[in-house]
Amino acid sequence: MKLIEMNRETKGVAIITLNRSEAANALSKALLLELNEAIAELQTDSQLRAVIVTGAGEKAFCAGADLKERAGMEEAEVKETVKLIGSTITKLANFPVPVIAAINGAAFGGGLELALACDLRLASETAKMGLTETALGIIPGAGGTQRLPRVIGVAAAKELIYTARRIDAHTANSLGLVSRVVAQGELIEEAKKLAQEIAENAPLSLRAAKAAINEGLDVSLEAGLAIEKIQYNTTIRSNDRLEGLAAFKEKRKPVFTGN
């Protein structure tokens, strides 16, 4: 059985599903290696416009690190596995097109860190989430201490991390951790609708917009504007820009090719 399922049933959109529902979709070494392969494969698709990441079943998006697997590891192997989790999540964060997390259930520890690496997060009304590492004698080690404050603010992030608190989907929504809460049975369809709305736009523009936002987050406004200009210029010479102008003039829907 594959631990990562990937399909592209919608044009320009790929869905990655963590497929270990019997283990709450925990991040085992084998799953992480398959996830890396899926990310590498998708990165070669020039027509890709959006990606959805979700978990199999209705109980868990991802419970984080596989603690049962880790219990049998030597210290050096634990460090290597933590490094693998961090590098995998960073690859997802750096993925060139928009990534949507469809949080279908529990997202704790590394599972929430995985969701934080995505650009947008939708949650089912039954979802629970939290960075619970301090209750286990560790701290978030795959980007949680850095990404959560950038998403919900420093004070709120500190409270959640210091307390190891688990919150429900509506609390997460009120904090801005997720952008929408939907019924469990509607989550994937809502994620697909959002992904398809994104996918209607020019692939090069989506990549440039994501790069401009991400690269400009931690620099001065002046430096950020310079980054924006560089990314804007990458779209000027594209055929899609000419197609967008022509479609606007002719009052029709543009047909973007990614060139």
CORJO-V265306 format. One record per backbone hydrogen bond with DSSP energy under -1.0 kcal/mol. NH is the residue of the N-H (numbers start at 1). CO is the residue of the C=O. If there is no record, write none. Layout:
# CORJO-V265306
nh=(NH	NH)
co=(CO	CO)
This chain:
# CORJO-V265306
nh=(5	7	13	14	15	16	17	18	19	23	24	25	26	27	28	32	33	34	35	36	37	38	39	40	41	42	43	44	45	48	49	50	51	52	53	54	56	61	62	63	67	70	71	72	73	78	79	80	81	82	83	84	85	86	87	88	89	90	91	92	93	94	95	100	101	102	103	104	106	107	108	109	111	113	114	115	116	117	118	119	120	122	123	124	125	127	129	130	135	136	138	147	148	151	152	153	157	158	159	160	161	162	163	164	167	169	172	173	174	175	177	178	179	182	186	187	190	191	192	193	194	195	196	197	198	199	201	206	207	208	209	210	211	212	213	214	215	216	219	224	225	226	227	228	229	230	231	232	233	235	238	239	242	243	244	245	246	247	248	249	250	252)
co=(17	15	10	50	7	52	5	54	3	20	21	20	23	64	26	28	29	30	31	32	33	34	35	36	37	38	39	41	42	45	12	12	98	14	100	16	18	106	106	24	65	66	67	69	70	74	75	76	77	78	79	80	81	82	83	84	85	86	87	88	89	90	92	51	120	53	122	102	59	128	62	130	108	109	110	111	112	113	115	99	99	101	180	103	182	124	167	107	132	133	133	143	144	147	148	149	153	154	155	156	157	158	159	160	129	127	168	169	170	171	172	172	121	123	183	184	186	187	188	189	190	191	192	193	194	195	198	202	203	204	205	206	207	208	209	210	211	212	216	220	221	222	223	224	225	226	227	228	229	232	235	259	238	239	240	241	242	243	244	245	246	247)
